[in-house]
Amino acid sequence: IGIDGVRPDVLAKVETPNLDSLAARGTFTGQAQTGSPTVSGPGWSSFLVG
């Protein structure tokens, strides 16, 4: 699951039991960054292909 446009510190402040369960059983990072420009299409492409 990729969430676009939400900082991880903001997401951590709300109650999300299902997402918390998925993160606990899988892989999670709050440190992923994409390259510039910060536009969704190019950003996701950079994230997916490196």
mmCIF file of the C-alpha atoms, coordinates in Angstrom:
data_MODEL
# 
_entry.id   MODEL 
# 
loop_
_atom_site.group_PDB 
_atom_site.id 
_atom_site.type_symbol 
_atom_site.label_atom_id 
_atom_site.label_alt_id 
_atom_site.label_comp_id 
_atom_site.label_asym_id 
_atom_site.label_entity_id 
_atom_site.label_seq_id 
_atom_site.pdbx_PDB_ins_code 
_atom_site.Cartn_x 
_atom_site.Cartn_y 
_atom_site.Cartn_z 
_atom_site.occupancy 
_atom_site.B_iso_or_equiv 
_atom_site.pdbx_formal_charge 
_atom_site.auth_seq_id 
_atom_site.auth_comp_id 
_atom_site.auth_asym_id 
_atom_site.auth_atom_id 
_atom_site.pdbx_PDB_model_num 
ATOM 1  C CA . ILE A 1 1  ? 0.000  0.000  0.000   1.00 0.00 ? 1  ILE A CA 1 
ATOM 2  C CA . GLY A 1 2  ? 1.420  3.346  -0.960  1.00 0.00 ? 2  GLY A CA 1 
ATOM 3  C CA . ILE A 1 3  ? -0.061 6.510  0.473   1.00 0.00 ? 3  ILE A CA 1 
ATOM 4  C CA . ASP A 1 4  ? 0.556  9.690  -1.490  1.00 0.00 ? 4  ASP A CA 1 
ATOM 5  C CA . GLY A 1 5  ? 0.576  13.122 0.113   1.00 0.00 ? 5  GLY A CA 1 
ATOM 6  C CA . VAL A 1 6  ? 0.626  12.199 3.813   1.00 0.00 ? 6  VAL A CA 1 
ATOM 7  C CA . ARG A 1 7  ? 3.692  12.524 6.017   1.00 0.00 ? 7  ARG A CA 1 
ATOM 8  C CA . PRO A 1 8  ? 4.338  9.448  8.203   1.00 0.00 ? 8  PRO A CA 1 
ATOM 9  C CA . ASP A 1 9  ? 4.321  11.513 11.417  1.00 0.00 ? 9  ASP A CA 1 
ATOM 10 C CA . VAL A 1 10 ? 0.785  12.715 10.638  1.00 0.00 ? 10 VAL A CA 1 
ATOM 11 C CA . LEU A 1 11 ? -0.423 9.196  9.856   1.00 0.00 ? 11 LEU A CA 1 
ATOM 12 C CA . ALA A 1 12 ? 1.013  7.957  13.179  1.00 0.00 ? 12 ALA A CA 1 
ATOM 13 C CA . LYS A 1 13 ? -1.196 10.409 15.118  1.00 0.00 ? 13 LYS A CA 1 
ATOM 14 C CA . VAL A 1 14 ? -4.497 8.863  14.015  1.00 0.00 ? 14 VAL A CA 1 
ATOM 15 C CA . GLU A 1 15 ? -6.021 5.517  14.935  1.00 0.00 ? 15 GLU A CA 1 
ATOM 16 C CA . THR A 1 16 ? -5.505 3.104  12.034  1.00 0.00 ? 16 THR A CA 1 
ATOM 17 C CA . PRO A 1 17 ? -5.770 -0.427 13.462  1.00 0.00 ? 17 PRO A CA 1 
ATOM 18 C CA . ASN A 1 18 ? -5.894 -2.191 10.096  1.00 0.00 ? 18 ASN A CA 1 
ATOM 19 C CA . LEU A 1 19 ? -2.893 -0.335 8.693   1.00 0.00 ? 19 LEU A CA 1 
ATOM 20 C CA . ASP A 1 20 ? -1.036 -0.847 11.978  1.00 0.00 ? 20 ASP A CA 1 
ATOM 21 C CA . SER A 1 21 ? -1.707 -4.594 11.767  1.00 0.00 ? 21 SER A CA 1 
ATOM 22 C CA . LEU A 1 22 ? -0.463 -4.765 8.179   1.00 0.00 ? 22 LEU A CA 1 
ATOM 23 C CA . ALA A 1 23 ? 2.687  -2.816 9.058   1.00 0.00 ? 23 ALA A CA 1 
ATOM 24 C CA . ALA A 1 24 ? 3.390  -5.057 12.063  1.00 0.00 ? 24 ALA A CA 1 
ATOM 25 C CA . ARG A 1 25 ? 3.133  -8.214 9.943   1.00 0.00 ? 25 ARG A CA 1 
ATOM 26 C CA . GLY A 1 26 ? 4.903  -6.889 6.856   1.00 0.00 ? 26 GLY A CA 1 
ATOM 27 C CA . THR A 1 27 ? 7.402  -4.243 5.883   1.00 0.00 ? 27 THR A CA 1 
ATOM 28 C CA . PHE A 1 28 ? 6.997  -0.564 6.724   1.00 0.00 ? 28 PHE A CA 1 
ATOM 29 C CA . THR A 1 29 ? 9.151  2.501  6.361   1.00 0.00 ? 29 THR A CA 1 
ATOM 30 C CA . GLY A 1 30 ? 8.503  6.123  7.096   1.00 0.00 ? 30 GLY A CA 1 
ATOM 31 C CA . GLN A 1 31 ? 11.762 7.077  5.380   1.00 0.00 ? 31 GLN A CA 1 
ATOM 32 C CA . ALA A 1 32 ? 10.971 6.454  1.683   1.00 0.00 ? 32 ALA A CA 1 
ATOM 33 C CA . GLN A 1 33 ? 11.671 9.450  -0.502  1.00 0.00 ? 33 GLN A CA 1 
ATOM 34 C CA . THR A 1 34 ? 11.164 10.090 -4.182  1.00 0.00 ? 34 THR A CA 1 
ATOM 35 C CA . GLY A 1 35 ? 13.133 12.326 -6.475  1.00 0.00 ? 35 GLY A CA 1 
ATOM 36 C CA . SER A 1 36 ? 12.201 15.733 -7.763  1.00 0.00 ? 36 SER A CA 1 
ATOM 37 C CA . PRO A 1 37 ? 9.830  16.927 -9.061  1.00 0.00 ? 37 PRO A CA 1 
ATOM 38 C CA . THR A 1 38 ? 7.349  16.123 -6.335  1.00 0.00 ? 38 THR A CA 1 
ATOM 39 C CA . VAL A 1 39 ? 4.556  15.253 -8.736  1.00 0.00 ? 39 VAL A CA 1 
ATOM 40 C CA . SER A 1 40 ? 2.737  11.956 -8.184  1.00 0.00 ? 40 SER A CA 1 
ATOM 41 C CA . GLY A 1 41 ? 3.424  10.325 -11.569 1.00 0.00 ? 41 GLY A CA 1 
ATOM 42 C CA . PRO A 1 42 ? 7.189  10.920 -11.707 1.00 0.00 ? 42 PRO A CA 1 
ATOM 43 C CA . GLY A 1 43 ? 7.460  10.373 -7.953  1.00 0.00 ? 43 GLY A CA 1 
ATOM 44 C CA . TRP A 1 44 ? 5.852  6.923  -8.057  1.00 0.00 ? 44 TRP A CA 1 
ATOM 45 C CA . SER A 1 45 ? 7.945  5.990  -11.096 1.00 0.00 ? 45 SER A CA 1 
ATOM 46 C CA . SER A 1 46 ? 11.116 6.932  -9.218  1.00 0.00 ? 46 SER A CA 1 
ATOM 47 C CA . PHE A 1 47 ? 10.002 4.985  -6.135  1.00 0.00 ? 47 PHE A CA 1 
ATOM 48 C CA . LEU A 1 48 ? 9.137  1.848  -8.127  1.00 0.00 ? 48 LEU A CA 1 
ATOM 49 C CA . VAL A 1 49 ? 12.145 1.658  -10.450 1.00 0.00 ? 49 VAL A CA 1 
ATOM 50 C CA . GLY A 1 50 ? 14.837 3.342  -8.354  1.00 0.00 ? 50 GLY A CA 1 
# 
